[in-house]
Amino acid sequence: MNDTKLELIVQNFVTIMPLFQKKLIRRDCGFAHDSLNHSHFQIMAVIKENGKLPISDVAKRLLISTPNMTKLITKLIDEEMIKRIPDKKDRRIINIDLTKKGEQYIESKFKQVQSSLKERLSTLPDSQLNKLNSSLENLRDVLMEISSDD
């Protein structure tokens, strides 16, 4: 593939990601009335998807610096959404996992986001919904082909 086409693809990614966040995700997470924010939600979503993880792994997956991660984790622990679990094999490693309260919170937020997304997308005509679905399926397939460090 030539450089011009790759540049165009990169530009489209750079343009679409903020639009995706702004138009569909951020406004629909309902954090305006919560003491938690989008970063807290992302941390909890990673734990929900992967189970108990070392703090450093969560930070790497979300590209969050260690000092910022510490503040975010402390807030989640204070809110009783997650708990620290010392690693049995290496006491230097601290794992984090969702509490029952955290599981209920993340489930509630996922349902809220899904409902809001359905409502927003329902305004599109069927032809646009079909194009969007096909595009998202193609994007998922392509992204699965890209190698990662995870």
C-alpha positions, 0 to 999 in steps of 0.5 A: 500500500502506498504512503498516500493511502496510509496517510489518509487512513491515519487521518481518518482514524485521528478524525473519527476517534474524537467524533466517536467519543464526543457524539456517542460515548462521553455525553451518554455515560451520565457522569455529570451527576456522579463522583466518578468520571470517564477514566474511572469507567474505563478502568472498571470496564477493563477489569470487568472484561479481563478480571483481576489485573495488576494495576500496571497492566490496567495503566498500560492498556489505557495509556494512563501514567502511574501518578494519574493511575494512583489517583484514579485507583484511590478514588475507586477504592474510596467509592468502594468500586474496586479492591486491592488484592496483593499478589500471592507470588510477588508481594510487589504486585498489587492487583485490583478487582471489582467489588459487588458495588463496582460490578453493579455500577458498571453494569448499570452504566453499560445499560445506560450507554446502550440505551442511549446509543440505541436512542441516538442511532434510532433516528437514522434511516435503515439505509444508514444503519445498514451502512454503519453496521457493515462499516463497524463489522469491517472495522472490527475485522480489520482491527483484529488483524492488526497485531498488538502487544496485549 
